[in-house]
Amino acid sequence: MPLKLYTSPLSWNCLRPELVLAEKGITDVVRIPADLVRGTHKTADFLEKSLFGKVPLLEDGGGGSTGDGAGLVLFESRAISRYLCEKYAGMGPGLIPRLAGEVHGQDQDYDQGRGHPSRAIWEMRLAVESVEFDVHVSPVISEMMIAPALGKPADEAVLARHRPRLDNCLDVLDKMLATMPFMGGEEFSLVDIVYMPCMYVMSKCMDVFPRRPNLKRWWKRVSAREGWKKAVEPMDEAWEQVVPGWKGQSGGLVADVAKGEGEDRSHL
Ligand SMILES: N[C@@H](CCC(=O)N[C@@H](CS)C(=O)NCC(=O)O)C(=O)O
């Protein structure tokens, strides 16, 4: 049975699992488009499954609400992405680093209760994205991109609170990337995938890379991947409709264009 993914090309959160699917070459997916502008996808059935009423939402194996593959329903883009990495560990690039002794996705050493410094460090880097980066980048994107697209002024108080912390986080990432090629370490992995969507969208509204050479090198490396090019194409098409000039441009784009067309896009 194909995977069922409630998704929207406008959504950077949906881009995370889309990127895993593209990297892994998984095509047996039925996509249910979410209308983020009108919210028409929020049927009773959808709301029963996606408890916060958000996309992405993944169904694997039909109905039911929990389970082990059969009848699995998952929301939260990072949980979905990780599930896909683990389920399809044998397809495409291994997006979760393997440990010594690991066979067919089973970590024998973990089973024996032993800690692994290298995996612990990778998990720490994965956690940094949601607790240090996303908490600041999401409000900044909302104010710098969504608000102007709606023809609304940015909330300066929100920017004053989050922008300095985001800048600090980007500086830390730049420093980190001076000693390793990827966000998770020596190899491209799920850690890069969780960062990429917001990094991309943010680069449309502010100058992220000019003062951060290591971050810039990282972005060049990861955005050259075929998986990224394939996954981001629908997003570029969709946003070009909302913000003409979106494609191929960066930094300060959105504040200048698309002054709201009377539709409420606050849920984007
Ligand atoms: N933390 C969630 C965030 C999901 C989210 O905010 N999705 C937005 C689209 S980017 C959404 O569904 N918004 C509709 C709404 O809030 O009604 C994740 O990573 O999946």
The ligand as an ORCA input file, in Angstrom:
! r2SCAN-3c Opt
* xyz 0 1
  N       6.026     21.494     13.975
  C       5.174     21.142     12.875
  C       4.681     22.412     12.219
  C       3.653     22.131     11.156
  C       3.066     23.418     10.602
  O       3.136     24.486     11.206
  N       2.420     23.306      9.415
  C       1.774     24.438      8.800
  C       2.229     24.562      7.362
  S       3.937     25.041      7.280
  C       0.280     24.214      8.818
  O      -0.202     23.124      8.623
  N      -0.479     25.276      9.053
  C      -1.901     25.231      9.015
  C      -2.530     25.687     10.305
  O      -1.784     26.010     11.247
  O      -3.735     25.741     10.337
  C       5.963     20.268     11.889
  O       7.181     20.414     11.836
  O       5.337     19.438     11.215
*
